[in-house]
Structures are given as C-alpha cells and as structure tokens.
Amino acid sequence: MSAPPRPDDGSQTLTQLGQATTQPASPEEATLERVPAPYPDRRYLVRFTAPEFTSLCPVTGQPDFAHLVIDYVPDQWIVESKSLKLFLTSFRNHGAFHESCSVQIATTLVDLLSPVWLRIGAYWYPRGGMPIDVFWQSGEPPQGVWIPPQDVPGYRGRG
C-alpha cells in the first residue's frame, strides 16, 4: 500500500528539507528556500531567534557572537526554516563587520520573500568591552499585527 499523496503546499520543490545537506562555506554559497505562505490573505508575525549566531571579525579573524531576532510579516512567501538555519550558520567562517552581517541577513530575506514587513535585531556580544547592536527594518510596521518586543536585554552578561 502506498502513502497518500502529499498536499501541494510548495514543499515538493525544496532541495534541503528532509535531505542530507552539507554546511555552506559562505553566505553566498547558501541556498535560502521559500514556500507559499499558508495564509497570504491574513497578517501575522513570524519570529526566528538565533541566540548563538557567529561570524568572524574581518580584520583579526576572531569569532564574533550575536543573539539575532528576525521578525517578519509574510505576504506570499515564508522562508523554509532548515534553509534559514544553514544560511545563518554559513556566516561562521565569513569575515564581515557586525553591521554588514546584520543588514545582509535582513536584505537577503527581503529579496527572497518580499514580505509585508521585516526587522532584525542583532545583539552582538562585546569585543574590546563594547557591544554593537544593529537594528534594521524594511519600513513602518503594518497596522493591526501584534509585534511583540524583542526583549533581549542590554548587555550585562546577556542571557
């Protein structure tokens, strides 16, 4: 007896979910994937939190660590979460300043998804005694959508 056919939810075109994958060596080599939003006629917020994001300082090669919070209101597309995880971890060997990494992540998602709205809060842990937090959003938040605060404390041993 064969399994019933899967509903056409857009997942049939995914190349990473449910497959063995290798870690991309850089963000440019990563493949972000999307599927149709299940409720394109409704406004709701999707949040991804990456409390152990890492990249490299482009000058010293030392690791930098951040707590990322990505909020977006979908339109026609949602990001597939495994591809997002692989994309974010591809920064581990990527040398760039905090501002560059943070805005690159946000604008890559905007280019892929064309969301109604997206924001990123990138709360970087200090190096040299000073944290650098980076915030970016695609425009004004939409009316009528509950957008909770990110609630990441200012640095005092964050966590």
RAMOPE-V229727 format. One record per pair of residues at least 12 apart in sequence whose ideal C-beta (glycine too) atoms are under 10 Angstrom apart, sorted by the first residue. I is the first residue (numbers start at 1). J is the second residue. Records with the same first field share a line. If there is no record, write none. Layout:
I=J, J
//
This chain:
8=36
9=35, 36, 38
10=33, 34, 35, 36, 37, 38, 77, 78, 80
11=33, 35, 36, 80
12=35
13=33, 34, 35, 80
14=31, 33, 34, 35, 80, 82, 83
15=31, 33, 80, 83
16=30, 31, 32, 33, 80, 82, 83, 85, 86
17=33, 35, 80, 81, 82, 83
18=82
19=82
21=82, 83, 85, 86
22=86
23=85, 86, 89, 90, 92, 93
24=83, 86, 87, 89, 90, 91, 92, 93, 94
25=90, 92, 93, 94
26=90, 91, 92, 93, 94, 95
27=55, 87, 88, 89, 90, 91, 93, 94, 96, 101, 104, 105, 108
28=90, 94, 104, 108
29=86, 87, 90
30=83, 84, 85, 86, 87, 88, 89, 90, 91, 94, 108
31=80, 83, 86, 87, 90
32=79, 80, 83, 84, 86, 87, 88, 108, 109, 111, 112, 113
33=77, 79, 80, 81, 82, 83, 84, 86, 87, 112
34=74, 76, 77, 78, 79, 80, 83, 84, 109, 112, 113, 114
35=77, 78, 79, 80, 83
36=74, 76, 77, 78
37=73, 74, 75, 76, 77, 78, 113, 115
38=74, 78
39=74, 78
40=74, 75, 76, 77, 78
42=73, 74, 145
43=73, 74, 75, 116, 117, 142, 143, 144, 145, 146
44=72, 73, 74, 116, 145, 146
45=71, 72, 73, 74, 116, 117, 119, 141, 142, 145, 146, 147, 148
46=70, 71, 72, 73, 74, 78, 79, 81, 113, 115, 118
47=69, 70, 71, 72, 147, 148, 150
48=68, 69, 70, 71, 72, 79, 81, 84, 85, 88, 109, 120
49=67, 68, 69, 70, 71, 121, 150, 152
50=66, 67, 68, 69, 70, 84, 85, 88, 89, 91, 105, 122
51=65, 66, 67, 68, 69, 123, 152, 158, 159
52=65, 66, 67, 68, 88, 89
53=65, 66, 67, 68, 88, 89, 91, 92, 101, 102, 105, 122, 123, 124, 125
54=66, 88, 89, 91, 92, 93, 94, 101, 125
55=88, 90, 91, 92, 93, 94, 95, 96, 97, 98, 100, 101, 102, 104, 124
56=91, 92, 93, 94, 95, 96, 101
57=95, 96, 97, 98, 127
58=94, 95, 96, 97, 100, 101
59=95, 97
60=95, 127
61=93, 95
62=95, 127
63=92, 93, 125, 127
64=91, 95, 96, 97, 98, 101, 124, 125, 126, 127, 132
65=123, 124, 125, 126, 127, 158
66=91, 98, 101, 102, 121, 122, 123, 124, 125, 131, 132, 133, 134, 152, 158
67=121, 122, 123, 124, 125, 133, 150, 152, 153, 158, 159
68=88, 91, 101, 102, 105, 106, 120, 121, 122, 123, 124, 134, 150, 152
69=119, 120, 121, 122, 123, 135, 148, 149, 150, 151, 152
70=84, 88, 105, 106, 109, 118, 119, 120, 121, 122, 150
71=115, 117, 118, 119, 120, 121, 137, 141, 145, 147, 148, 150
72=106, 109, 110, 113, 115, 116, 117, 118, 119, 120, 137, 138
73=115, 116, 117, 118, 119, 138, 141, 142, 145, 147
74=113, 114, 115, 116, 117, 118
75=113, 114, 115, 116, 117
76=113, 114, 115, 116
77=112, 113, 114, 115
78=113, 115
79=108, 109, 112, 113, 115
83=112
84=105, 109, 112
87=105, 108, 109, 112
88=101, 105
91=104, 105
97=124, 132, 134
98=122, 123, 124, 127, 131, 132, 133, 134
99=122, 124, 132, 134, 136
100=134
101=120, 122, 124, 134
102=120, 121, 122, 123, 124, 132, 133, 134, 135, 136
103=120, 122, 134, 135, 136
104=120
105=120, 122, 134, 136
106=118, 119, 120, 122, 134, 135, 136, 137, 138
107=120, 136, 138
109=138
110=136, 137, 138, 139
114=138
115=138, 142
116=138, 139, 141, 142, 145
117=137, 138, 139, 140, 141, 142, 145, 147
118=136, 137, 138, 139
119=135, 136, 137, 138, 139, 141, 147, 150
120=134, 135, 136, 137, 138, 150
121=133, 134, 135, 136, 137, 149, 150, 151, 152
122=134, 135, 136, 152
123=135, 150, 152, 153, 154, 155, 158
124=155, 158
125=155, 157, 158, 159
126=155, 158
130=155
131=154, 155, 156, 158
132=155
133=152, 154, 155
135=150
//
